[in-house]
Amino acid sequence: MARTRRGVPGAPVVPLGPSPVDLHTHTLRSDGVLTPRELVTAAAAVGVRTLAITDHDTLAAVRELATEPGAIPPSLELWAGVEINTVTDGTRLFWPGELHLLGLCVDPDDDAFEALLAAQRAQRRERFQRMVARLREAGLAVDDLAERIPADEREALGRPTLGRLLVAKGLAQSVDDAFDRIIGTGGPGYVPRNGVGPRDAIRAIRAAGGLPVLAHTADAADRQPVLRELREIGLGGIEVHYHRYDQDTVRSVAAVANRLGLVPTGGSDYHGDRESYAEAHARLWVPTADADAVRAAIGRPTTTLPG
């Protein structure tokens, strides 16, 4: 689950109407709670016209929808996307921890990109099992529930899935509580991530025809030297309209995007643990201009899946 870097929130964003765009969502194929079909149906029902599914390290959802006749509502333009939690190297270029990069409008048939994602998923599964073992050692065993998770290599396991297991066992009150006390950094079940770095992820997204976008970085104004270097590597956009941003944060990140020439994007980052998609969408505002800017940046039609 994303943790935006900002303190006490200010005035909330007041949507101008039902948001027509959502370029950051998750399904059961990674760490969301809805099936791909449930997600696209819910998004279309509340007025979304351009949707990107950005599951972590997998394109399984968009491939699945492409093979199911009638699965994608005719009113919806669906983009193939992905979120890659890159591991930073601790140098002056990248702050410690992770950078989350969205790849929008990637080619779901790009073999080299799929190989990178498959390696990421393998790292995720290995980390997941190590965290299950750590929880067992801490007296917080969830092994019986973890064993029921299908061993599907196309799907990407994540900490929210583990958080849900802790809730189901009565060991946490919510997924947020699980992160805060147990599986977040420094918690008894935490294991550091291994995987691709930002440079390689940005280049791989570009090679797959997509636009690399930095996700949910509320303190972008304080990170401009880093963002400039990321831009030189190939970063093309930054999330400006994010469902948890207040008005001041939107203005601040928008100013950074304009100053550095980065495409503004936006999305709900919907997982489903806190609310229904309709409830999350009610607080979301992503203008059609964001989708138009992505289309212009990639310089080709964005409809990669039948609508």
C-alpha positions as CSV (number, residue, x, y, z in Angstrom):
1,M,0.0,0.0,0.0
2,A,1.3,3.4,-0.9
3,R,2.6,5.7,1.7
4,T,2.7,9.3,0.5
5,R,5.4,11.5,2.0
6,R,3.4,14.4,3.5
7,G,2.4,15.5,7.0
8,V,-0.9,16.9,8.2
9,P,-3.3,17.2,5.2
10,G,-4.8,20.5,4.1
11,A,-8.0,21.3,2.2
12,P,-9.2,18.2,0.3
13,V,-9.5,18.2,-3.5
14,V,-13.1,18.8,-4.5
15,P,-13.8,16.9,-7.7
16,L,-15.3,18.9,-10.6
17,G,-17.5,15.9,-11.3
18,P,-17.1,12.2,-11.8
19,S,-13.5,11.7,-12.7
20,P,-13.2,10.6,-16.4
21,V,-9.7,9.2,-15.9
22,D,-8.0,6.8,-13.6
23,L,-4.4,5.8,-14.5
24,H,-3.4,3.9,-11.3
25,T,-5.4,0.8,-10.2
26,H,-4.8,-2.7,-8.9
27,T,-6.6,-6.0,-9.2
28,L,-6.4,-9.5,-7.7
29,R,-3.6,-10.3,-10.1
30,S,-1.3,-8.4,-7.8
31,D,-2.5,-6.9,-4.4
32,G,-6.0,-5.6,-5.2
33,V,-9.2,-7.2,-4.1
34,L,-11.3,-7.1,-7.3
35,T,-11.0,-9.3,-10.3
36,P,-10.0,-7.5,-13.5
37,R,-13.5,-7.8,-14.9
38,E,-15.0,-6.4,-11.6
39,L,-12.6,-3.5,-11.7
40,V,-13.4,-2.4,-15.3
41,T,-17.1,-2.8,-14.7
42,A,-17.0,-0.7,-11.5
43,A,-14.9,2.0,-13.2
44,A,-17.2,2.3,-16.2
45,A,-20.2,2.4,-14.0
46,V,-19.1,5.6,-12.2
47,G,-18.0,7.5,-15.3
48,V,-14.4,6.5,-15.9
49,R,-13.6,6.6,-19.7
50,T,-9.9,6.1,-19.6
51,L,-8.6,3.4,-17.2
52,A,-5.1,2.0,-16.7
53,I,-4.7,-1.2,-14.8
54,T,-1.3,-1.0,-13.1
55,D,-0.8,-4.2,-11.2
56,H,2.5,-4.7,-9.5
57,D,5.0,-6.5,-11.8
58,T,2.3,-8.2,-13.9
59,L,0.2,-7.6,-17.0
60,A,-1.9,-10.7,-16.3
61,A,-5.1,-8.6,-15.8
62,V,-5.0,-6.8,-19.1
63,R,-4.2,-10.0,-21.0
64,E,-7.0,-11.8,-19.2
65,L,-9.5,-9.1,-20.2
66,A,-8.3,-9.1,-23.8
67,T,-9.3,-12.8,-24.1
68,E,-12.7,-12.5,-22.6
69,P,-15.4,-11.4,-25.1
70,G,-17.4,-8.5,-23.7
71,A,-15.3,-8.1,-20.6
72,I,-14.3,-4.5,-21.3
73,P,-17.2,-2.1,-21.3
74,P,-17.6,-0.4,-24.7
75,S,-17.5,3.0,-23.0
76,L,-14.0,2.3,-21.6
77,E,-10.6,2.8,-23.1
78,L,-8.3,0.4,-21.2
79,W,-4.6,0.9,-21.1
80,A,-2.0,-1.7,-20.3
81,G,0.0,-0.5,-17.4
82,V,2.2,-1.8,-14.6
83,E,3.7,-0.6,-11.3
84,I,7.2,-1.5,-10.5
85,N,8.5,-1.0,-6.9
86,T,12.1,-0.3,-7.7
87,V,14.8,-0.7,-5.1
88,T,17.0,2.4,-4.7
89,D,20.7,2.2,-4.2
90,G,21.2,4.6,-1.4
91,T,23.4,7.0,-3.4
92,R,22.9,10.7,-3.8
93,L,20.8,9.9,-6.9
94,F,18.0,8.0,-5.1
95,W,16.7,8.4,-1.5
96,P,16.8,5.2,0.6
97,G,14.1,2.6,0.1
98,E,11.9,2.4,-2.9
99,L,10.7,4.4,-5.9
100,H,7.4,3.3,-7.4
101,L,7.3,3.7,-11.1
102,L,4.2,3.3,-13.3
103,G,4.7,2.1,-16.9
104,L,1.7,3.5,-18.8
105,C,0.7,2.1,-22.3
106,V,3.4,-0.6,-22.3
107,D,3.2,-3.3,-25.0
108,P,1.8,-6.4,-23.2
109,D,3.4,-8.6,-25.9
110,D,7.0,-7.3,-25.3
111,D,9.0,-10.4,-24.4
112,A,11.9,-8.6,-22.9
113,F,9.7,-6.6,-20.6
114,E,7.8,-9.7,-19.6
115,A,11.1,-11.3,-18.6
116,L,11.9,-8.4,-16.3
117,L,8.4,-8.6,-14.7
118,A,8.7,-12.4,-14.3
119,A,12.0,-11.9,-12.4
120,Q,10.3,-9.3,-10.2
121,R,7.4,-11.6,-9.4
122,A,9.9,-14.4,-8.4
123,Q,11.6,-11.9,-6.0
124,R,8.2,-11.0,-4.6
125,R,7.2,-14.6,-4.0
126,E,10.5,-15.4,-2.3
127,R,10.1,-12.3,-0.1
128,F,6.6,-13.3,0.7
129,Q,7.7,-16.7,2.0
130,R,10.5,-15.1,4.0
131,M,8.0,-12.8,5.7
132,V,5.6,-15.7,6.4
133,A,8.6,-17.4,8.2
134,R,9.4,-14.2,10.1
135,L,5.8,-14.0,11.3
136,R,5.9,-17.6,12.4
137,E,9.1,-16.9,14.4
138,A,7.4,-13.9,16.0
139,G,4.4,-15.9,17.1
140,L,2.1,-14.4,14.4
141,A,1.8,-17.5,12.2
142,V,-0.4,-17.2,9.0
143,D,1.1,-20.3,7.3
144,D,-2.2,-22.2,7.0
145,L,-3.8,-19.3,5.1
146,A,-0.7,-18.6,3.0
147,E,-0.6,-22.2,1.8
148,R,-4.0,-21.6,0.2
149,I,-2.7,-18.9,-2.1
150,P,-2.5,-20.3,-5.7
151,A,1.1,-20.7,-6.9
152,D,0.4,-18.8,-10.1
153,E,3.6,-17.3,-11.5
154,R,1.7,-14.8,-13.5
155,E,0.4,-13.1,-10.4
156,A,2.4,-10.8,-8.1
157,L,2.3,-11.3,-4.3
158,G,2.6,-8.2,-2.1
159,R,2.5,-7.1,1.5
160,P,-1.2,-6.1,1.3
161,T,-2.0,-9.8,0.7
162,L,-0.1,-10.7,3.8
163,G,-1.8,-7.9,5.7
164,R,-5.2,-9.5,4.8
165,L,-4.0,-12.8,6.1
166,L,-3.1,-11.1,9.4
167,V,-6.6,-9.6,9.5
168,A,-8.2,-12.9,8.8
169,K,-6.3,-14.5,11.7
170,G,-7.3,-11.8,14.1
171,L,-3.8,-10.6,14.4
172,A,-4.4,-7.1,12.9
173,Q,-7.5,-4.8,12.9
174,S,-6.9,-3.8,9.2
175,V,-4.4,-3.9,6.5
176,D,-3.2,-0.4,7.5
177,D,-2.8,-1.7,11.1
178,A,-0.8,-4.7,9.8
179,F,1.5,-2.3,8.0
180,D,1.9,0.0,10.9
181,R,2.7,-2.6,13.5
182,I,3.8,-5.8,11.8
183,I,4.9,-5.8,8.2
184,G,6.0,-2.2,7.7
185,T,9.6,-1.2,7.8
186,G,11.1,-2.3,11.2
187,G,8.1,-4.5,12.0
188,P,8.6,-8.1,13.2
189,G,7.4,-9.5,9.9
190,Y,9.3,-7.1,7.6
191,V,11.8,-8.3,5.0
192,P,13.6,-5.8,2.7
193,R,12.8,-5.9,-1.0
194,N,15.1,-7.1,-3.7
195,G,14.7,-6.3,-7.3
196,V,15.3,-4.0,-10.2
197,G,16.6,-0.4,-9.7
198,P,15.0,2.8,-11.1
199,R,17.4,3.2,-14.0
200,D,16.7,-0.3,-15.4
201,A,13.0,0.0,-14.8
202,I,12.7,3.3,-16.6
203,R,14.7,2.0,-19.5
204,A,12.7,-1.2,-19.7
205,I,9.4,0.7,-19.7
206,R,10.6,2.9,-22.5
207,A,11.8,-0.1,-24.5
208,A,8.3,-1.6,-24.1
209,G,6.8,1.5,-25.6
210,G,5.5,2.9,-22.4
211,L,5.7,6.2,-20.4
212,P,7.6,5.9,-17.1
213,V,5.8,7.9,-14.4
214,L,6.8,8.5,-10.8
215,A,4.0,7.5,-8.5
216,H,2.7,9.2,-5.3
217,T,5.6,11.4,-4.4
218,A,4.0,14.2,-2.4
219,D,7.4,15.8,-1.6
220,A,8.4,16.2,-5.2
221,A,9.3,19.9,-4.6
222,D,12.0,18.8,-2.2
223,R,13.3,16.1,-4.6
224,Q,13.9,18.1,-7.7
225,P,17.6,17.4,-8.1
226,V,16.7,13.6,-8.0
227,L,13.8,14.1,-10.4
228,R,16.1,16.0,-12.9
229,E,18.5,13.1,-12.9
230,L,15.6,10.6,-13.3
231,R,14.3,12.7,-16.2
232,E,17.7,12.4,-17.9
233,I,17.5,8.6,-17.5
234,G,14.1,8.7,-19.2
235,L,11.4,9.5,-16.6
236,G,8.5,11.0,-18.5
237,G,5.8,11.8,-16.0
238,I,4.8,12.3,-12.4
239,E,1.5,11.7,-10.6
240,V,0.0,15.1,-9.9
241,H,-3.7,14.1,-9.3
242,Y,-3.6,11.4,-6.6
243,H,-6.6,10.5,-4.6
244,R,-4.9,11.1,-1.2
245,Y,-3.4,14.5,-2.1
246,D,-4.8,17.7,-0.7
247,Q,-5.1,20.9,-2.8
248,D,-1.7,22.2,-1.8
249,T,0.0,19.0,-2.7
250,V,-1.6,18.9,-6.1
251,R,-0.5,22.5,-6.8
252,S,3.0,21.7,-5.6
253,V,3.5,18.6,-7.6
254,A,1.9,20.2,-10.7
255,A,4.4,23.1,-10.4
256,V,7.3,20.6,-10.4
257,A,5.9,18.7,-13.4
258,N,5.6,22.0,-15.3
259,R,9.1,23.1,-14.3
260,L,10.8,19.9,-15.2
261,G,8.7,19.1,-18.3
262,L,7.1,15.9,-16.9
263,V,3.7,14.7,-18.0
264,P,1.1,15.1,-15.3
265,T,-0.9,11.9,-14.6
266,G,-3.3,10.8,-11.9
267,G,-5.1,8.0,-10.4
268,S,-6.9,6.4,-7.4
269,D,-4.2,3.7,-6.6
270,Y,-7.3,1.6,-5.9
271,H,-6.7,-1.6,-4.0
272,G,-10.0,-2.1,-2.3
273,D,-9.2,-2.7,1.4
274,R,-10.6,0.6,2.6
275,E,-13.7,1.1,0.4
276,S,-15.5,0.2,-2.8
277,Y,-14.3,1.6,-6.1
278,A,-17.3,3.9,-6.3
279,E,-16.4,5.4,-2.8
280,A,-12.7,5.9,-3.8
281,H,-13.8,7.4,-7.2
282,A,-16.1,9.9,-5.5
283,R,-13.0,11.7,-4.1
284,L,-10.9,11.4,-7.2
285,W,-10.3,14.1,-9.9
286,V,-8.1,13.4,-12.8
287,P,-8.7,15.7,-15.8
288,T,-8.9,14.4,-19.4
289,A,-5.9,16.6,-20.0
290,D,-3.7,14.0,-18.1
291,A,-4.7,11.2,-20.5
292,D,-4.3,13.5,-23.5
293,A,-0.8,14.4,-22.3
294,V,0.2,10.7,-22.1
295,R,-1.2,10.1,-25.6
296,A,0.9,13.0,-26.9
297,A,4.0,11.9,-25.0
298,I,4.0,8.4,-26.4
299,G,3.2,9.5,-29.9
300,R,0.9,6.6,-30.8
301,P,-2.6,5.3,-30.2
302,T,-3.1,4.3,-26.6
303,T,-5.9,1.8,-27.0
304,T,-3.9,-1.5,-26.7
305,L,-6.9,-3.7,-25.8
306,P,-10.2,-4.2,-27.4
307,G,-12.9,-1.9,-26.0
